[in-house]
Amino acid sequence: MKLEDISLSIWRDIGGPRLDQFAFVVAKGSAGGIAIGWNSYLFTGTTAFVGLFCLSVDFISKRDNFSWRCTVVYEPNDRGHKHAFWAELISNKGVKLDHFLVNKGWLDRFPSVVQVSLPRLGSDHVPIRLEVGSHFSKPRPFRYELVWSTGEGFHKLVQHWWTAISPIGCGAFIFSKKLARVRAHLRHWAKFRFGSIKLKKLALLHEIEVLDIAKDSRMLTDIETREEEVLIGKLLDVQKQEEIYWKQRSRLQWLKEEDENMKFFHAVANGRKNRNFIPCVIHGGSTLVDEHDIGRLFTNHFTQQFGFRRPSKFKINFQKLFHLKTPVDLSTLDRPFTLEEVRKAVFELGRDKAPGPDGFPLIFFRQF
């Protein structure tokens, strides 16, 4: 099949029901030929450049009017066409072969990015498809935020919540009940008292902008000057909080928070989500793409693996095995752990490593 023979019905077999619009450059025999397909429900596509070796389409997102350009390239094998090929690329702005090359602004709009290889259709090249979107929203489990500790009076609040109840029971029961109580208070405090870092930052920027506009037409009063200094100080504090927030999500240990790498932390966090994202799973000859179906498949698989106790295949008679050995006193293994042993084990672990099932990282137990 040659690309110049493509019709809408043929394209439906290639792009499927989702990619209902397309643009292409005709092939010359079995060489050349480029096609770009898109979903008209999500994007408006306009052909911007058609050359011998590349095709560019300008896209506008129907959700938020975000515009971007996609350029697909087919490199010629004939060396005699190399100069014309590179000249065409230069005239159509820089591109990278066999890859999708995007910038930071584009990734901010489409944080979930997956590159997929498609079956080869009568060509010596394999088509590639770029799937974009946002990460799936799902109920978020509790996770202790390191940035909360920067809140005014935070340590006293936690101490108050911890001592507010006195459950009766063993030490583990008391500890779990107190931890659950603190977790409930933290959820409420974070939502209604600490608030959104992003909204606080936008509000401060707006107030500073109002004063900047006033300075263009008159001198600020002493009260306004002091207010501006206070606002700038608060903005620096919020920017610091924002950096701590994204550093925790990036899980990078080799950069310091004072390096002001908030944008880099944000990009690393999105990249980690993309690496952990599973677009599809092949099971029993069928391909699962729905996130709920994939989740149930994994849940059922591991439930079968770990959901019941398997009998041991090994039976060892330790008395017969060690009957010629000198007896060893193992009673010390049953003694309770000392407070110093527990403290040493906790403080030797990473301060902001991934939290356990309770959502609290090790730094919480170190601080409190």
C-alpha positions as CSV (number, residue, x, y, z in Angstrom):
1,M,0.0,0.0,0.0
2,K,1.3,3.5,-0.9
3,L,0.5,6.6,1.0
4,E,-0.9,8.3,-2.1
5,D,-3.6,5.7,-2.1
6,I,-4.8,6.6,1.4
7,S,-8.5,7.4,1.7
8,L,-10.6,8.1,4.7
9,S,-11.8,4.5,4.9
10,I,-8.2,3.2,4.7
11,W,-7.1,5.7,7.3
12,R,-9.8,4.4,9.7
13,D,-8.1,1.0,9.6
14,I,-4.7,2.7,10.4
15,G,-5.7,5.3,13.0
16,G,-8.7,3.6,14.5
17,P,-11.9,5.4,15.7
18,R,-10.0,7.9,17.8
19,L,-7.7,9.4,15.1
20,D,-10.5,10.6,12.8
21,Q,-8.5,13.4,11.0
22,F,-5.2,13.1,9.2
23,A,-2.7,14.8,6.8
24,F,-0.1,13.1,4.7
25,V,2.8,13.5,2.2
26,V,2.6,11.1,-0.8
27,A,5.1,8.3,-1.1
28,K,7.3,7.6,-4.1
29,G,7.1,3.9,-4.6
30,S,7.9,2.2,-1.3
31,A,10.1,5.1,-0.1
32,G,9.0,8.3,1.6
33,G,5.5,9.0,2.7
34,I,4.4,10.7,6.0
35,A,1.1,10.8,7.9
36,I,-0.1,12.6,11.0
37,G,-3.4,11.7,12.6
38,W,-5.3,13.4,15.4
39,N,-8.6,13.3,17.3
40,S,-10.8,16.2,16.1
41,Y,-12.8,16.1,19.4
42,L,-9.7,17.1,21.3
43,F,-7.7,19.1,18.8
44,T,-8.1,21.4,15.8
45,G,-5.4,20.5,13.2
46,T,-4.2,22.7,10.4
47,T,-1.5,21.7,7.9
48,A,1.3,24.3,8.3
49,F,4.0,22.9,6.0
50,V,4.2,20.1,3.4
51,G,7.6,19.3,2.0
52,L,9.3,16.4,0.3
53,F,10.8,15.1,3.6
54,C,8.7,16.6,6.4
55,L,5.1,17.5,7.3
56,S,4.0,20.0,10.0
57,V,0.5,20.4,11.5
58,D,-0.5,23.1,13.9
59,F,-2.7,22.0,16.7
60,I,-5.1,23.9,19.0
61,S,-6.5,22.2,22.1
62,K,-10.2,22.6,22.2
63,R,-10.2,22.4,26.0
64,D,-7.9,25.4,26.8
65,N,-6.9,26.9,23.3
66,F,-3.3,25.8,23.9
67,S,-1.5,25.8,20.5
68,W,1.5,23.7,19.4
69,R,3.1,22.3,16.2
70,C,3.9,18.7,15.4
71,T,6.5,18.0,12.7
72,V,7.1,14.5,11.3
73,V,10.3,13.7,9.2
74,Y,11.2,11.1,6.7
75,E,15.0,11.0,6.0
76,P,16.0,10.0,2.4
77,N,18.4,7.1,1.9
78,D,19.8,8.7,-1.3
79,R,22.9,10.8,-0.4
80,G,22.1,13.1,-3.3
81,H,19.0,14.3,-1.4
82,K,20.8,15.0,1.8
83,H,21.4,18.7,1.2
84,A,17.8,19.3,0.1
85,F,16.7,17.3,3.2
86,W,18.7,19.4,5.7
87,A,17.7,22.7,3.9
88,E,14.0,21.8,4.3
89,L,14.5,21.0,8.0
90,I,16.2,24.3,8.6
91,S,13.5,26.2,6.8
92,N,10.9,24.3,9.0
93,K,12.7,24.9,12.3
94,G,14.8,22.3,14.1
95,V,13.6,18.7,14.6
96,K,15.0,15.5,16.0
97,L,14.8,12.3,14.0
98,D,13.0,9.2,15.2
99,H,11.9,11.0,18.4
100,F,9.2,13.3,19.6
101,L,10.9,16.5,20.8
102,V,8.9,18.7,23.1
103,N,9.5,21.7,25.3
104,K,8.8,22.5,28.9
105,G,5.7,24.5,28.2
106,W,4.2,21.7,26.2
107,L,4.9,19.1,28.9
108,D,3.2,21.4,31.5
109,R,0.0,21.2,29.4
110,F,0.3,17.4,28.7
111,P,2.1,15.9,31.7
112,S,1.3,12.3,30.7
113,V,3.3,11.4,27.6
114,V,3.6,7.9,26.1
115,Q,5.4,7.0,22.8
116,V,4.1,3.8,21.1
117,S,5.5,1.9,18.1
118,L,2.8,0.8,15.6
119,P,2.9,-2.1,13.1
120,R,4.9,-1.5,9.9
121,L,2.7,-1.0,6.9
122,G,4.5,-1.6,3.6
123,S,7.4,0.6,4.5
124,D,11.0,0.2,5.9
125,H,10.1,2.4,8.9
126,V,7.9,1.7,11.9
127,P,5.3,4.4,12.6
128,I,5.4,6.0,16.1
129,R,2.4,7.5,17.9
130,L,2.5,10.1,20.7
131,E,-0.3,9.7,23.3
132,V,-0.8,12.8,25.5
133,G,-3.1,13.8,28.3
134,S,-3.1,14.2,32.0
135,H,-2.4,11.7,34.7
136,F,-5.4,9.8,36.0
137,S,-7.2,11.3,38.9
138,K,-7.8,8.9,41.8
139,P,-8.5,9.2,45.5
140,R,-5.4,10.3,47.1
141,P,-4.2,8.5,50.2
142,F,-2.8,10.5,53.1
143,R,0.8,11.6,52.8
144,Y,2.6,13.8,55.2
145,E,4.0,16.9,53.4
146,L,7.4,18.2,54.5
147,V,6.3,21.7,53.8
148,W,3.7,21.6,56.6
149,S,6.5,21.9,59.1
150,T,7.1,25.5,57.9
151,G,3.6,26.6,59.1
152,E,3.5,28.9,62.1
153,G,3.0,27.0,65.4
154,F,2.9,23.6,63.6
155,H,5.0,21.8,66.1
156,K,2.9,22.9,69.0
157,L,-0.3,21.8,67.1
158,V,1.1,18.3,66.6
159,Q,2.1,18.0,70.2
160,H,-1.4,19.1,71.3
161,W,-3.2,16.7,68.9
162,W,-0.9,13.9,70.2
163,T,-1.6,14.4,73.9
164,A,-5.4,15.3,73.4
165,I,-6.4,11.6,73.7
166,S,-5.4,8.8,76.0
167,P,-6.5,5.5,74.6
168,I,-6.1,2.4,76.8
169,G,-4.4,-0.7,75.6
170,C,-1.0,-2.0,74.6
171,G,1.7,0.2,73.4
172,A,1.2,-0.6,69.7
173,F,-2.6,0.1,70.0
174,I,-2.0,3.4,71.8
175,F,0.5,4.5,69.2
176,S,-1.7,3.6,66.2
177,K,-4.7,5.4,67.7
178,K,-2.7,8.6,68.4
179,L,-1.2,8.5,64.9
180,A,-4.7,8.1,63.4
181,R,-5.9,11.1,65.4
182,V,-3.0,13.3,64.3
183,R,-3.6,12.2,60.7
184,A,-7.3,13.3,60.9
185,H,-6.3,16.7,62.3
186,L,-3.6,17.2,59.7
187,R,-6.0,16.6,56.9
188,H,-8.4,19.3,58.2
189,W,-5.6,21.7,59.1
190,A,-3.9,21.4,55.7
191,K,-7.1,22.1,53.9
192,F,-8.6,25.0,55.9
193,R,-5.6,26.5,57.7
194,F,-2.4,25.9,55.7
195,G,-4.2,26.2,52.3
196,S,-3.0,25.9,48.8
197,I,0.5,27.1,48.1
198,K,-0.4,27.9,44.5
199,L,-3.4,30.1,45.5
200,K,-1.3,31.9,48.2
201,K,1.4,32.7,45.6
202,L,-1.1,34.0,43.1
203,A,-2.8,36.2,45.7
204,L,0.6,37.7,46.8
205,L,1.6,38.3,43.2
206,H,-1.7,40.1,42.5
207,E,-1.2,42.4,45.6
208,I,2.4,43.2,44.6
209,E,1.3,43.9,41.0
210,V,-1.3,46.4,42.3
211,L,1.4,48.3,44.2
212,D,3.7,48.2,41.1
213,I,1.0,49.7,38.9
214,A,0.5,52.4,41.5
215,K,4.2,53.2,41.5
216,D,4.0,54.1,37.8
217,S,1.7,57.0,38.5
218,R,2.7,58.2,42.0
219,M,4.9,57.7,45.0
220,L,3.9,55.1,47.4
221,T,3.0,56.1,50.9
222,D,5.0,54.9,53.9
223,I,2.3,52.4,54.8
224,E,2.2,51.1,51.2
225,T,6.0,50.8,51.1
226,R,6.1,48.8,54.3
227,E,3.2,46.7,53.0
228,E,5.2,46.0,49.8
229,E,8.2,44.8,51.8
230,V,6.0,42.5,53.9
231,L,4.4,41.1,50.7
232,I,7.8,40.4,49.1
233,G,8.9,38.7,52.3
234,K,5.8,36.5,52.3
235,L,6.3,35.7,48.6
236,L,9.8,34.5,49.3
237,D,8.5,32.2,52.0
238,V,5.8,30.8,49.7
239,Q,8.3,30.2,47.0
240,K,10.5,28.3,49.5
241,Q,7.4,26.2,50.4
242,E,6.7,25.6,46.7
243,E,10.3,24.3,46.2
244,I,10.1,22.0,49.2
245,Y,6.7,20.7,47.9
246,W,8.1,19.7,44.5
247,K,11.4,18.5,45.8
248,Q,9.5,15.9,47.9
249,R,7.7,14.7,44.8
250,S,10.9,14.5,42.7
251,R,12.5,12.2,45.3
252,L,15.9,13.7,44.5
253,Q,18.5,13.6,47.2
254,W,21.5,15.1,45.5
255,L,20.1,18.6,45.2
256,K,19.7,21.0,48.1
257,E,16.4,22.9,48.5
258,E,18.4,26.2,48.6
259,D,19.4,25.7,45.0
260,E,16.0,27.0,43.9
261,N,15.4,24.2,41.4
262,M,11.6,24.2,41.8
263,K,10.9,23.9,38.0
264,F,13.4,21.1,37.7
265,F,11.8,19.3,40.7
266,H,8.4,19.7,39.0
267,A,9.7,18.2,35.7
268,V,11.4,15.3,37.5
269,A,8.1,14.5,39.3
270,N,6.2,14.5,36.0
271,G,8.9,12.3,34.4
272,R,8.7,9.8,37.3
273,K,4.9,9.6,36.8
274,N,5.4,8.9,33.1
275,R,7.9,6.1,33.8
276,N,5.5,4.5,36.3
277,F,2.6,4.8,33.9
278,I,1.3,1.5,32.4
279,P,-0.6,2.4,29.2
280,C,-1.8,-1.2,28.5
281,V,-1.4,-4.8,29.6
282,I,-1.7,-7.9,27.4
283,H,-3.5,-10.7,29.2
284,G,-5.1,-13.9,27.9
285,G,-4.6,-12.7,24.3
286,S,-6.5,-9.4,24.8
287,T,-5.1,-5.9,25.5
288,L,-6.4,-4.0,28.5
289,V,-6.2,-0.2,28.2
290,D,-8.7,0.9,30.9
291,E,-6.9,1.9,34.1
292,H,-9.6,0.2,36.2
293,D,-9.3,-3.1,34.3
294,I,-5.5,-3.0,34.6
295,G,-5.8,-2.3,38.3
296,R,-8.2,-5.2,38.9
297,L,-5.9,-7.5,36.9
298,F,-2.9,-6.6,39.1
299,T,-4.9,-6.9,42.2
300,N,-6.3,-10.4,41.3
301,H,-2.8,-11.6,40.3
302,F,-1.1,-10.6,43.5
303,T,-4.0,-11.7,45.6
304,Q,-3.5,-15.2,44.1
305,Q,0.2,-15.0,44.8
306,F,0.1,-13.6,48.4
307,G,-3.5,-14.0,49.5
308,F,-3.1,-17.4,51.2
309,R,-0.4,-19.2,53.1
310,R,1.4,-22.0,51.3
311,P,2.6,-25.0,53.2
312,S,6.4,-25.2,53.5
313,K,8.1,-27.9,51.4
314,F,11.0,-28.1,53.8
315,K,10.8,-30.0,57.1
316,I,13.9,-29.7,59.2
317,N,14.7,-31.5,62.5
318,F,16.8,-28.9,64.2
319,Q,17.4,-31.1,67.2
320,K,19.0,-33.8,65.1
321,L,20.8,-31.2,63.0
322,F,22.6,-29.6,66.0
323,H,22.7,-32.6,68.4
324,L,26.6,-32.6,68.3
325,K,26.9,-28.8,68.7
326,T,27.4,-26.9,71.9
327,P,24.1,-25.4,73.0
328,V,23.8,-21.7,72.5
329,D,21.8,-19.4,74.8
330,L,19.3,-17.6,72.5
331,S,17.2,-16.1,75.3
332,T,18.5,-12.6,74.5
333,L,16.5,-12.7,71.2
334,D,13.3,-12.6,73.2
335,R,14.1,-9.5,75.2
336,P,12.2,-6.3,74.4
337,F,13.8,-3.6,72.2
338,T,15.2,-0.7,74.2
339,L,14.2,2.9,73.4
340,E,17.7,3.6,72.3
341,E,17.7,0.7,69.8
342,V,14.4,1.9,68.3
343,R,15.7,5.5,68.1
344,K,19.0,4.5,66.5
345,A,17.1,2.4,63.8
346,V,14.8,5.3,63.0
347,F,17.4,8.0,62.8
348,E,19.7,5.9,60.6
349,L,17.0,5.8,57.9
350,G,16.5,8.5,55.2
351,R,14.6,11.5,56.6
352,D,12.2,12.0,53.6
353,K,12.0,8.5,52.2
354,A,8.7,7.1,50.9
355,P,6.2,6.9,53.7
356,G,4.8,3.6,55.0
357,P,1.1,2.6,55.0
358,D,0.3,5.3,57.6
359,G,1.5,8.1,55.2
360,F,4.2,9.4,57.6
361,P,7.8,9.5,56.5
362,L,10.7,9.1,58.9
363,I,11.3,12.8,59.3
364,F,7.9,13.1,61.2
365,F,9.1,10.7,63.9
366,R,12.4,12.4,64.1
367,Q,10.8,15.8,64.7
368,F,8.2,14.8,67.1
